[in-house]
Amino acid sequence: MQPRPGGAVGLATPLSGFHMKLMARAIASRLDEWHDLVHMDATTRWHVRLHGTADHDVWLESWLPGQGASWHDHGGSASVMVVARGELEERIPLLGGFMTQVRRIPEGMARPLRRRWA
């Protein structure tokens, strides 16, 4: 743990969204460093943690057409997702699942995932 401003002991100051986006885009642009690690699984999405420190983790994930992830909690974390290859279709349930918002995230685009506290 690192001291908070004012001397209180607590968690390290979170990375800014801007800093996370820069880091994610830099990693995505270095295809030669991670491309050989990608696994395309015909039955489910695939993921592996590339790097982790006290203030951030870097994950590599792959989805094939028709695959997805169910609604899940990131435990109060904020993140940035960069589509390195292909296009991602994100479906977000609204109004208790009564409606669905669809977003298409093209190759090269970054999408912030906001911090949520339960």
Buried (B, 14 or more C-beta within 10 A) or exposed (E): EEEEEEEEEEEEEBBEBEEBBBBBBEBBEEEEEBEEEBEEEEEEEBBEEEEEEEEBEBEBEBBEEEBEEEEEEEEEEBBBBBBBEEEBEBEEEEEEEEEEEEEEBEEEEBBBBEEEEE
